[in-house]
Amino acid sequence: MSRDISVTSFWSILSIVAACIGGLLFVMISHANVPKHSGAAKEEDVSSLAVKVERVATKVDNNRYILEEVKEDLKEMRAEQNIYTETVLEAIERNGH
């Protein structure tokens, strides 16, 4: 009788292990297309965002270049304005004395 119980226990344990493995495989296969997290983004959304970020980065670089040009133009205008101001002040001094 002892031998029958151990054979029965062996097959019971083997059946339980097989059922667990089968259940895990079923869950893995049935949820393969579901995102890993409820808040996970879809691949298409991530690709779209990557393109948008690249566009923004390009615009930022372009705006930085334009800003540098504007700064140079302002420096030149400021220098010209200083020259004109000095010329006007010299003319006022000559006419005033």
Summary of the structure (lengths in Angstrom):
residues: 97
radius of gyration: 39.8
end to end distance: 134.7
largest distance: 134.7
contacts: 172
relative contact order: 0.04
helix: 86%
strand: 0%
